[in-house]
Amino acid sequence: MRTVTVVGASLSGLYAARELRAQGFDGRLVLVGAETHAPYDRPPLSKDFLTGRADEARLALTDAEERAGLDAEWLLGVRARGLDARGRTVLLDDGRTVPTDGVVIATGASARRLPGDGLAGVHTLRTLDDARALREELIHGPRRVVVIGGGFIGAETASSCAGLGHDVTVVEAAVLPLVAPLGPEMAAVCAALHRRGGVELVTGIGVAALRGSGAGASRSVDAAHPGRAQAGPAGPPVTGVELSDGRILPADVVIVGIGATPNTGWLAGSALALHDGVLCDDGCVTDLPQVVAVGDVARVGGARAEHWTSATEQPRVAVGNLLAGHTVETVRSVPYFWSDQYGTRIQFAGRRRQADAVRIAEGTVEDGAPGDDGLLALYERDGRTTAVLSVDRPRPFTRARRQLAYDQDPVEPTTAVNL
Amino acid sequence: MIPVCRLADLPAGASVRVGTTPPVAVFNADGELYAIDDTCTHQDASLSEGWLEGCLVECPLHAASFDLRTGQPTCLPARRPVRTHRVTVDDGIIHVHLFAEEGTAA
């Protein structure tokens, strides 16, 4: 291979570029990034960046010295708009084409939006630009904030807003937030963090419309067909969120945190199979052996993970397979995610299924919420641990997480010296 | 010079966080004592709660790894070192000599 093009210059794209060089690729390396910013880390956007504890410099994933060492061509602020049928040419939206021998698809995902959400004061939180705009709205004294969606982004953003002194309500369509990843028992325990943090939680109800000031400024919501992210000119200011039972929650600021859609639109008409992501084998390789996919956009072995750790781990395997010309290694990591909210750190690892039993192995639940010392919960099936959840218990969590990895892949024994 | 705890209370494999500013983590790695800045240089996490293996500590949040002897990161996502601090034991009490007081790395 003389040229490899990495499409997407965020976390997984940068890691792929690093891996290409680390694994000996010394040809032409092109990185295409839709955002104008150099690669930055997204997790702090809903936490320390939003509260002002971290500035933009803390978000940088790379620096000039490393970029010089990578010896890559950075095409930032440019979107890919297509990949030819043979996967040998990347088409860019500025009219340029990049002939290439290999492609790493790392185009990530975009925040889902509510249709017709063009009211001023309505935000999503996915990019640095999103976070800058939201931060600007939160520094003008206390506001009434409604967060739609109680997932990780929604919960962390709600926590940050409450910490800044705003009046916050979270609206979650499901019976409980985070019920899919954590299961009902632990989702209930984690939901109590909202209450303890002074945030109102409204569950089991959808959003019918976003209301704005002025005639005809109401925007109906068709929850079954969430829109795609597209920044439009701000309309009249938002005044409230109308729930499907007719209740209206007054709001000065609305944050829509209802998930993300993989950025595969540019691949329409290519030879690649697309279904909620780019379909890959267990080694991140697509239908074309010289095209691999990593990060939020990749559906690897039937599952698409939107986790930071997956985005950093997949590139090593994907790049190895790309350079080998076929799949020589598969991704074998245990899924892991974390969330910081209301002064606690939630960590989860493993693969929970619906029928798994859960038990508290350490710590306690007090008044429906994690006790002051946090807790460690183990999910079990047929006497085996399938997943582990920690609230502020990092050391036993790490031990359990390593054990899960060892059970799955007994390669090297874990040391028993840690107390 | 800051007293930390009794040597007897920090067996091999154990670590303790010292609430200085910035906080420091002291480790007993197979009988050798080391002190480094407690906060991971990647994101806000306490290395005293990390996973100790030989002279390496793995951050509990994103698995960045640091060499306790030098403070240097041995893998991503951390790219900047943590400071190291000199450790002494007097009368069975562990003391940390903060880098800032020493002026040079221990």
Interface residues (C-beta under 8 A of the other chain):
Chain A: Y15 R18 D41 P43 P44 D48 D63 E66 W308 T309 T312 W338 D340 R345 Q347 P394 R395 F397 T398 R399 R402 T415 V417 N418 L419
Chain B: P11 A12 G13 A14 D30 Q43 D44 A45 S46 E49 G50 W51 L52 E53 E58 P60 L61 H62 A63 L76 P77 R79
